[in-house]
């Protein structure tokens, strides 16, 4: 994988996304799935949101996308409060705020060519058929697939290619922010590397920002300039990615680092033992 500098860009235009004291509950008296979480994403920046299953990271992404209701707090996108945006207001945001999920195949109609799926948001926006075809071919090429792929069906592509199709669909509207929710976790290591390099290349030199949701610290280390570590809906640690990885301040961050897979079986065994010790420490620290 190519090296991506872990620097947090400054921008006089302010934050692209700002999440303030976000709380999400799935029942009136339930334990919060997200508990007082705050962070910002700058223009052209990637923020890694990392934690185990149940940490609340996917719920945060879905709250930003308007897929789950917010209990309290604020979500500001390009300075606009979208916390409780109406359906009509959400439609206005569709071009600027996009998503890539873990399983692209489930969101692709197996009976329709992938070009139709990619062009759908353009059709809804009233873009002409000729322009839709041109932009679909261009975005397919930008993610490493030939323009002629538009006439093929989802079953004719590999898992990695389908994830590229999902990225193309997210980018076809020239968005400002893409929420990537476990976008590479179902791929093998070689394909993961290809997709991560693609995401990094697409962001480099542009205003495109990513909220990159993952459970693997190694993946976040490669792509994200800053990282927020979550445990049971709460922020355990945040900061510049390199600094957090070099000198983690919270036991739970060390748990995630110990859980990252490595090719050396002896080192992997050592990490598993360390993971057990650190996990006990992190539970004590969070309680």
LINDAQUI-V571330 format. One record per backbone hydrogen bond with DSSP energy under -1.0 kcal/mol. CO is the residue of the C=O (numbers start at 0). NH is the residue of the N-H. E is the energy in kcal/mol with one decimal. If there is no record, write none. Layout:
<<CO,NH,E> <CO,NH,E>>
This chain:
<<4,6,-1.6> <10,13,-2.0> <15,77,-3.1> <16,40,-2.5> <17,75,-3.1> <18,38,-1.8> <19,73,-2.3> <21,36,-2.0> <22,70,-2.0> <22,71,-1.7> <23,32,-2.3> <23,33,-1.6> <26,29,-1.5> <33,23,-1.9> <36,21,-3.0> <38,18,-3.2> <40,15,-2.3> <40,16,-2.0> <41,44,-1.8> <44,209,-2.0> <45,224,-1.9> <45,225,-1.4> <46,211,-2.8> <47,227,-2.9> <48,213,-2.3> <49,229,-3.0> <51,54,-1.9> <54,232,-1.9> <55,59,-2.0> <56,60,-1.9> <57,61,-2.5> <58,62,-2.2> <59,63,-2.2> <60,64,-1.8> <61,66,-3.3> <71,22,-2.6> <73,19,-3.0> <74,81,-2.8> <75,17,-2.7> <76,79,-1.7> <79,76,-3.0> <81,84,-1.4> <85,89,-2.6> <86,90,-1.9> <87,91,-1.3> <92,96,-2.4> <95,175,-2.0> <95,176,-2.4> <97,178,-2.8> <99,180,-2.5> <103,106,-1.1> <104,107,-1.2> <108,111,-1.9> <112,115,-1.2> <112,116,-1.0> <113,117,-2.3> <114,118,-2.2> <115,119,-1.1> <118,122,-2.3> <119,123,-2.5> <120,124,-1.4> <121,126,-2.5> <122,125,-1.5> <127,131,-2.6> <128,132,-2.2> <129,133,-1.9> <130,134,-2.7> <131,135,-2.4> <132,136,-2.2> <133,137,-2.1> <134,138,-2.4> <135,139,-2.1> <136,140,-1.9> <137,141,-1.8> <138,142,-1.1> <139,144,-2.9> <140,143,-1.5> <145,148,-2.3> <146,149,-1.5> <147,150,-1.3> <148,151,-2.2> <149,114,-2.3> <151,113,-2.7> <152,155,-2.2> <153,156,-1.8> <157,161,-2.5> <158,162,-1.8> <159,163,-1.6> <160,164,-2.0> <161,165,-2.2> <162,166,-2.0> <163,167,-2.6> <164,168,-2.5> <165,169,-1.8> <166,170,-2.0> <167,171,-1.5> <170,173,-2.4> <175,208,-2.5> <176,97,-2.5> <177,210,-2.0> <178,99,-2.6> <179,212,-3.2> <183,186,-1.6> <187,191,-3.0> <188,192,-2.2> <189,193,-1.6> <190,194,-2.5> <191,195,-2.9> <192,196,-2.4> <193,197,-2.0> <194,198,-2.7> <195,199,-2.4> <196,200,-2.6> <197,201,-2.5> <198,202,-1.6> <199,203,-2.2> <202,205,-2.1> <206,43,-1.7> <208,177,-2.3> <209,46,-2.4> <210,179,-2.8> <211,48,-2.7> <212,181,-2.4> <213,50,-1.3> <215,219,-1.8> <216,220,-2.8> <217,221,-1.5> <218,222,-1.6> <219,223,-2.7> <224,240,-2.1> <225,47,-3.1> <226,238,-1.9> <227,49,-2.6> <228,235,-3.3> <228,236,-1.1> <230,233,-1.8> <232,34,-3.2> <233,230,-2.4> <236,228,-3.5> <238,226,-2.6> <239,243,-2.5> <240,244,-2.4> <241,245,-2.5> <242,246,-2.4> <249,253,-1.4> <250,254,-1.6> <251,255,-2.0> <252,256,-2.0> <253,257,-2.3> <254,258,-1.6> <263,267,-2.4> <264,268,-2.2> <265,269,-2.1> <266,270,-2.3> <267,271,-2.1> <268,272,-1.9> <269,273,-2.4> <270,274,-2.9> <271,275,-1.7> <272,276,-1.6> <273,277,-3.0> <274,278,-2.5> <275,279,-1.4> <276,280,-1.7> <277,281,-2.8> <278,282,-2.1> <279,283,-1.7> <280,284,-2.3> <281,285,-2.1> <282,286,-1.1>>
